[in-house]
């Protein structure tokens, strides 16, 4: 069986012992990397989809958070007023 490595054809019988096994291991590793990368992409898509679904379906915010925003604005105005007095 001919094997091409770096553009050069080799006969399997001419390779050192264990090289054929190493070639198979490299092929297996590369195939596994491709499967893992595909799975990673799928998992990222699933996470993005569900994150968007969660954001789109959260209950409306209560007025407490609006009051917190108002109190932040009041603090800013007080700080600006204090700076002008100096």
N, CA, C and O of each residue as an XYZ file, in Angstrom:
344
protein
N       0.852     -1.172      0.000
C       0.000      0.000      0.000
C       0.901      1.239      0.000
O       1.830      1.337      0.802
N       0.622      2.170     -0.894
C       1.397      3.405     -0.967
C       0.813      4.430     -0.006
O      -0.404      4.542      0.141
N       1.696      5.172      0.642
C       1.316      6.217      1.583
C       2.011      7.492      1.131
O       3.208      7.477      0.847
N       1.269      8.599      1.061
C       1.855      9.881      0.671
C       2.020     10.738      1.917
O       1.057     11.023      2.628
N       3.257     11.143      2.166
C       3.570     12.001      3.313
C       4.384     13.172      2.787
O       5.429     12.986      2.164
N       3.895     14.375      3.042
C       4.563     15.596      2.576
C       4.821     15.554      1.071
O       5.868     15.996      0.599
N       3.858     15.019      0.325
C       3.963     14.990     -1.126
C       4.844     13.891     -1.690
O       5.057     13.837     -2.901
N       5.357     13.024     -0.849
C       6.230     11.935     -1.307
C       5.517     10.609     -1.060
O       4.975     10.378      0.020
N       5.523      9.735     -2.078
C       4.898      8.419     -1.952
C       5.881      7.421     -1.366
O       7.038      7.352     -1.780
N       5.400      6.638     -0.384
C       6.205      5.599      0.258
C       5.426      4.292      0.207
O       4.197      4.286      0.289
N       6.131      3.218      0.076
C       5.521      1.897      0.206
C       5.521      1.547      1.686
O       6.530      1.709      2.372
N       4.394      1.073      2.164
C       4.276      0.734      3.584
C       5.345     -0.268      4.009
O       5.849     -0.191      5.130
N       5.694     -1.195      3.142
C       6.705     -2.219      3.467
C       8.086     -1.599      3.689
O       8.918     -2.183      4.383
N       8.340     -0.414      3.102
C       9.649      0.241      3.234
C       9.770      1.087      4.501
O      10.860      1.553      4.833
N       8.672      1.286      5.200
C       8.682      2.149      6.393
C       9.212      1.386      7.604
O       9.085      0.165      7.697
N       9.798      2.126      8.514
C      10.309      1.527      9.748
C       9.149      0.942     10.548
O       8.011      1.398     10.436
N       9.454     -0.078     11.361
C       8.391     -0.679     12.189
C       7.715      0.384     13.070
O       8.369      1.248     13.654
N       6.426      0.286     13.139
C       5.665      1.215     13.970
C       5.214      2.469     13.236
O       4.315      3.165     13.708
N       5.828      2.775     12.076
C       5.441      3.979     11.341
C       4.004      3.858     10.824
O       3.246      4.827     10.870
N       3.632      2.680     10.335
C       2.262      2.485      9.852
C       1.270      2.710     10.990
O       0.207      3.294     10.776
N       1.598      2.261     12.173
C       0.745      2.482     13.339
C       0.661      3.975     13.652
O      -0.417      4.488     13.953
N       1.791      4.671     13.582
C       1.797      6.110     13.857
C       0.982      6.871     12.825
O       0.305      7.844     13.155
N       1.048      6.427     11.569
C       0.235      7.059     10.518
C      -1.249      6.890     10.851
O      -2.022      7.841     10.747
N      -1.636      5.706     11.244
C      -3.033      5.450     11.618
C      -3.435      6.304     12.817
O      -4.549      6.825     12.865
N      -2.527      6.447     13.784
C      -2.836      7.255     14.966
C      -3.024      8.729     14.596
O      -3.913      9.398     15.124
N      -2.189      9.227     13.692
C      -2.326     10.617     13.244
C      -3.657     10.797     12.520
O      -4.352     11.792     12.731
N      -4.013      9.839     11.668
C      -5.291      9.922     10.970
C      -6.463      9.894     11.949
O      -7.417     10.659     11.803
N      -6.390      9.018     12.941
C      -7.443      8.941     13.959
C      -7.533     10.236     14.759
O      -8.626     10.731     15.033
N      -6.377     10.778     15.129
C      -6.360     12.017     15.905
C      -6.956     13.170     15.099
O      -7.739     13.961     15.625
N      -6.583     13.263     13.822
C      -7.125     14.329     12.974
C      -8.627     14.189     12.789
O      -9.348     15.187     12.774
N      -9.100     12.967     12.648
C     -10.541     12.734     12.526
C     -11.258     13.124     13.820
O     -12.332     13.725     13.781
N     -10.668     12.782     14.956
C     -11.258     13.141     16.249
C     -11.281     14.653     16.438
O     -12.264     15.196     16.942
N     -10.220     15.335     16.043
C     -10.178     16.801     16.138
C     -11.299     17.409     15.304
O     -11.969     18.340     15.752
N     -11.507     16.897     14.105
C     -12.588     17.406     13.241
C     -13.955     17.191     13.892
O     -14.813     18.073     13.843
N     -14.158     16.017     14.502
C     -15.442     15.743     15.178
C     -15.622     16.662     16.381
O     -16.716     17.177     16.613
N     -14.555     16.870     17.146
C     -14.647     17.736     18.333
C     -14.928     19.177     17.922
O     -15.729     19.858     18.563
N     -14.278     19.646     16.860
C     -14.529     21.010     16.396
C     -15.970     21.171     15.930
O     -16.601     22.192     16.202
N     -16.492     20.173     15.233
C     -17.892     20.224     14.797
C     -18.824     20.224     16.004
O     -19.810     20.960     16.023
N     -18.521     19.407     17.010
C     -19.342     19.358     18.214
C     -19.271     20.682     18.967
O     -20.287     21.159     19.471
N     -18.084     21.282     19.050
C     -17.937     22.577     19.711
C     -18.802     23.625     19.023
O     -19.497     24.387     19.695
N     -18.771     23.674     17.709
C     -19.593     24.625     16.973
C     -21.069     24.393     17.269
O     -21.816     25.345     17.498
N     -21.490     23.137     17.264
C     -22.891     22.827     17.574
C     -23.257     23.278     18.983
O     -24.338     23.830     19.189
N     -22.385     23.054     19.947
C     -22.668     23.448     21.326
C     -22.744     24.965     21.452
O     -23.570     25.482     22.204
N     -21.888     25.687     20.721
C     -21.945     27.146     20.750
C     -23.261     27.649     20.168
O     -23.858     28.590     20.691
N     -23.708     27.025     19.092
C     -24.980     27.415     18.477
C     -26.130     27.152     19.450
O     -27.021     27.988     19.599
N     -26.112     26.004     20.104
C     -27.162     25.674     21.078
C     -27.163     26.679     22.230
O     -28.225     27.147     22.642
N     -25.989     27.010     22.749
C     -25.890     27.964     23.860
C     -26.411     29.337     23.438
O     -27.137     29.979     24.197
N     -26.050     29.794     22.240
C     -26.537     31.085     21.762
C     -28.054     31.079     21.598
O     -28.733     32.037     21.969
N     -28.570     30.000     21.045
C     -30.016     29.898     20.844
C     -30.758     29.984     22.183
O     -31.709     30.753     22.330
N     -30.316     29.194     23.142
C     -31.020     29.172     24.424
C     -30.813     30.471     25.203
O     -31.715     30.907     25.918
N     -29.654     31.087     25.077
C     -29.441     32.380     25.734
C     -30.394     33.425     25.184
O     -30.973     34.205     25.940
N     -30.558     33.440     23.868
C     -31.501     34.379     23.254
C     -32.926     34.063     23.698
O     -33.694     34.977     23.999
N     -33.287     32.788     23.742
C     -34.623     32.398     24.174
C     -34.878     32.871     25.607
O     -35.953     33.384     25.918
N     -33.881     32.693     26.473
C     -34.023     33.141     27.862
C     -34.239     34.643     27.905
O     -35.165     35.118     28.562
N     -33.384     35.402     27.204
C     -33.503     36.863     27.201
C     -34.852     37.322     26.667
O     -35.464     38.240     27.213
N     -35.311     36.680     25.599
C     -36.580     37.073     24.992
C     -37.786     36.718     25.841
O     -38.859     37.291     25.652
N     -37.636     35.789     26.769
C     -38.785     35.306     27.528
C     -38.705     35.595     29.019
O     -39.438     34.989     29.801
N     -37.837     36.500     29.425
C     -37.799     36.904     30.831
C     -39.024     37.749     31.147
O     -39.526     38.470     30.284
N     -39.506     37.660     32.381
C     -40.659     38.503     32.738
C     -40.256     39.977     32.720
O     -39.081     40.317     32.858
N     -41.243     40.833     32.547
C     -40.984     42.271     32.545
C     -40.357     42.679     33.868
O     -40.644     42.094     34.912
N     -39.502     43.685     33.814
C     -38.850     44.146     35.038
C     -39.854     44.868     35.913
O     -40.781     45.509     35.417
N     -39.661     44.759     37.223
C     -40.547     45.425     38.180
C     -40.085     46.852     38.400
O     -38.982     47.220     37.996
N     -40.924     47.660     39.041
C     -40.602     49.074     39.224
C     -39.439     49.303     40.159
O     -38.845     50.381     40.131
N     -39.085     48.328     40.994
C     -37.955     48.501     41.907
C     -36.690     48.841     41.142
O     -35.897     49.664     41.599
N     -36.488     48.227     39.996
C     -35.279     48.510     39.227
C     -35.346     49.913     38.631
O     -34.307     50.550     38.451
N     -36.545     50.409     38.320
C     -36.676     51.784     37.836
C     -36.351     52.762     38.951
O     -35.717     53.789     38.709
N     -36.780     52.456     40.177
C     -36.479     53.321     41.306
C     -34.979     53.359     41.565
O     -34.438     54.405     41.923
N     -34.304     52.226     41.387
C     -32.857     52.189     41.560
C     -32.195     53.082     40.520
O     -31.217     53.763     40.826
N     -32.705     53.088     39.319
C     -32.157     53.941     38.265
C     -32.370     55.405     38.625
O     -31.472     56.229     38.452
N     -33.571     55.730     39.130
C     -33.856     57.112     39.524
C     -32.927     57.568     40.632
O     -32.446     58.701     40.605
N     -32.667     56.705     41.609
C     -31.806     57.107     42.713
C     -30.370     57.310     42.228
O     -29.655     58.154     42.768
N     -29.940     56.553     41.224
C     -28.607     56.752     40.657
C     -28.519     58.121     39.991
O     -27.505     58.810     40.108
N     -29.580     58.511     39.293
C     -29.584     59.810     38.631
C     -29.536     60.932     39.659
O     -28.822     61.916     39.467
N     -30.283     60.796     40.741
C     -30.292     61.815     41.781
C     -28.898     61.984     42.357
O     -28.465     63.113     42.584
N     -28.187     60.897     42.598
C     -26.834     60.952     43.154
C     -25.916     61.701     42.203
O     -25.089     62.498     42.647
N     -26.042     61.465     40.931
C     -25.199     62.137     39.941
C     -25.446     63.640     39.979
O     -24.505     64.432     39.931
N     -26.711     64.025     40.065
C     -27.032     65.450     40.113
C     -26.454     66.102     41.351
O     -25.966     67.230     41.281
N     -26.499     65.413     42.491
C     -25.945     65.962     43.725
C     -24.433     66.135     43.631
O     -23.885     67.128     44.111
N     -23.771     65.181     43.020
C     -22.331     65.270     42.874
C     -21.970     66.420     41.969
O     -21.011     67.140     42.249
N     -22.717     66.620     40.874
C     -22.454     67.726     39.951
C     -22.680     69.050     40.668
O     -21.893     69.981     40.493
N     -23.730     69.157     41.466
C     -24.019     70.386     42.183
C     -22.930     70.700     43.184
O     -22.546     71.860     43.333
N     -22.431     69.704     43.864
C     -21.369     69.905     44.838
C     -20.098     70.385     44.157
O     -19.386     71.225     44.707
N     -19.806     69.881     43.001
C     -18.608     70.271     42.266
C     -18.706     71.726     41.814
O     -17.699     72.433     41.794
N     -19.899     72.180     41.454
C     -20.085     73.576     41.022
C     -19.928     74.529     42.182
O     -19.493     75.663     41.977
N     -20.267     74.114     43.406
C     -20.187     74.981     44.576
C     -18.729     75.290     44.923
O     -18.441     76.336     45.504
N     -17.832     74.408     44.579
C     -16.426     74.595     44.946
C     -15.794     75.549     44.042
O     -14.607     75.841     44.186
